[in-house]
Amino acid sequence: MKKALVVRAMICFVSATILPGRMISAQAFGAGQDWEQLVRTPAVSGYEQKLAEQIRAKLKGLSPHTDNLGNVYVTLGSGSPLRLIATPMDEPGYVVSEITADGYLRVQRLPQAPPNATFDLLHAAQPAWVVTRSGNQVNGVFAGLSVHLEPQRLNAPKMTHPDELYVDLGATSREEVRSAGVDLLDPVTLTHHDYQLGSFEYTAPGIGDHFGCVALMNLLTVLRLGEAKLSGTVTVAFVTQQWAGGRGLDRLLNEIHPDELIFVGRLLSPKSSPSASPTASENQNLLGRGILLGVSDPTTPLAGLPAELKKLAEENHLSLTETAATPPRIAGYTKPVAMPERAAQLGVATLFPVTPAETLSILDVGAITDLLYRYATGGMATTGSGGVRGSGCADCGPPLLPALVETYGASGHEAAVRKQIETWLTTSWRPEAHTHPRPVTDEAGNLILHLGDAPPGRKTPRILFVAHMDEIGYQVRSIESDGRLAVDVLGGGYAEYFLGHAVLIHKTDGSSVGGVLELPAGWDKPGFEWPHGPRSMDEPAHVYVGTRSAAETEKLGIKAGDWITIPKEYRPLIGTRANGRSFDDRVGCAALIEAVKALGPELPWRDVTFIWSTEEEVGLKGAAAAAERLAKEGHAPDFVFAIDTFVSSDSPLESKRFANAEIGKGFVIRAVDNSNITPREYVDRVVKLARENNIPVQYGVTGGGNDGAVFLRYGAVDIPLGWPLRYSHSPGEVIDTRDLDALSKIIAVLARNW
């Protein structure tokens, strides 16, 4: 199924040396399932319970304690000094603040002040989780504007504030939402998936908030495995609500009154936001270079505990760099508990902090574990190996639509999608049907299947159905001297749905490597406004792959012409609804396959052609090539039914003035769009056939173009059919699978009866 480069326990590598002849342990890098679970588990401020439960379960043998704010901590050793090593569990997110009558969730941000200027916008049209009181993760998506509906719209929402954020679970009513276990106060986050770049760097939402959990869990692992002797008492704590005023840390300081504190977590710049310092370029140079030591003034000589940690790092050849940072934030309506006089902060460099594509190096996380072990014991972490988690059932084939959705194929690179469709077609009919027709591939890469035996001259219409195989993406134009990829867009959409998120670079050998689409310049500065508009994706863009030079990138096997997509998966929502990127036009592809299966290999006295086309998103190129060829051969169709998305305004963000077709209410006749106007007599004829066959049908006006338009010049009538789609050209696309069923049925009816 998914080809994503998910972290599966690569952390058991053996190549990272700190001192000749000495090796950092696998545990020091968060081996196996520990890394995955700690990075992937959502933990919105004040709602860290699920992550806390996982941590308690892993620390069961150490008798962890949990206090009234949900802090989880383990105390080892005895006597003085009393040392507290603490890391936060929480991350920024949202909480359900209203459930609308028509089944959407409204949300309030936690913390209530935005972490940066793009935080809310980078959630728009993205897959989401809602964590219920029972701990279930309910699939949903943040609503987003559909690109084809906005060019002529006045005062469209900017999606930059919670007032313009909605979460779509696929529900149609408040009652359906509550039946799914979702209620007010449930936390909401982006889905948490992590991807490896071309080095020991990883990207994931919230990774800059959870790396400390990985470092401290592994510290406890090596302390327990090594049966280390501690000097005094060491309390290792996982604290709550750091983003909400440091309440968990404040509670713990008041409880145990430590002599020393080491805080491991995100370092906050004294300038403004956590993304303000160091600069992006400085952070890139620091990734993989070791530990950051937060100090108030890097130009002042160190003293106290920070100086001792610096010396300890130097003695053990651990890289440690001082950087300006404010103390861990504790804020409230009363005076906070005072920090111990002996206190220090440790962190790691990150790129794109507090965004869905935040990136760090696991080498740096391992270095923190190593330093903390030496701090607590004076010893060194023991070597070990990490377990590898299996990837599930490798032979379990998914149903048709999920299989198509989870197959990648940007414009001009549809080979894997074409192979998937051809496989489904060749297994559609009974084995005894030895003479069934075979699909062929033309020079443009289109997959073509002809059914029917109508003789030349017979008065039967020549009918053609076409759906496109490609999806929007990017293509590598060149490799920059600093290792980044300069990329061109394949297709159109809103850049904010893609920049600042993880991507997959698909190489010529069929493998993939992770990367990050870089954010626009100035994204981390106050007052930043996103360059918005349907043409914003055409602006120059770069992909970071964890390298520092063109030579390093080339060693990864990346070269000009490789193509890039946003990772995706098929995700069921409530009832018959689902989320997945590239429903446009994998739903159309699936509808054609289902219709072919229903028709069977023989279609007497008919002349019907099915085409799965290429490069629709970059100018209807595959369909145009097919139309020209068929016309030259004297086989131009009389009627073309282009099977594609009906971009719908069935969304709380859209104007209902046009494109108002509801998902779940049947297929849609795309009577008017930017490329075609279908004569009303044919619209009415399709409606009549649908109603005679009890197939739910809608019709209306939308935006965008369709493959059938290129057949008009050769005498065809274009009658586009589709299904209503929410949040088009985004990772948040939502459909109702009942509409796919209606669409495949009407295609079969038209093939037999038009």
Buried (B, 14 or more C-beta within 10 A) or exposed (E): BBBBBBBBBBBBBEEBEBEEEEBBBBBBBBBBBBBBBBBBBBBBBBBBBBBBBBBBEBBEEBEBBBBEBBBBBBBBBEEEEBBBBBBBBBBBBBBBBEBBEEBBBBBBBBBEEBBBBBBBBBBBBBBBBBBBEEEBBBBBBBBBBBBBBBEEEEEBBBBBEBEBBBBBBBBBEBEBBBEBBBBEEBBBBBBBBBBBBBBBBBBBBBBBBBBBBBBBBBBBBBBBEBEBEBBBBBBBBBBBBBBBBBBBBBBBBEBBEBBBBBBBBBBBBBEEBBBBBBEBEEBBEBBBBBBBBBBEEEEEEBEEBBBBBBEBBEEBEBBBBBBBBBBBBBEEEEEBBEBBEBBBBBBBBBBBBBBBBBBBBBBBBBBBBBBBBBBBBEEBBBBBBBEBBEEEEEEEEEEBBBBBBBBBBBBBBBBBBBBBBBEBBEEBBEEEEEEBBEBEBBEBBBBBBBBBEBEEEEEBBBBBBBBBBBBBBBBBBEBBEBBBBBBBBBBBBBBBBBBBBBBBBBBEEEEBBBBBBBBBEEBBEEEBEBEBBBEBBEEEBBBBBBBBEBEBBEEBBBBEEBBBBBBBBBBBBBBBBBBBBBBBBBBBBBBBBBBBBBBBBBBEEBBBBBBBBBBBBBEBBBBBBBBBBBBEEEBBBBBBBBBBBBBBBBBBBBBEEBBBBBBBBBBBBBBBBEBBEBEEEBBEBBBEBBEEBEBBBBBBBBBBBBBBBBBBEBEBBBBBBBBBBBBBBBBBBBBBBBBBBBBBBBBBBBBBEB
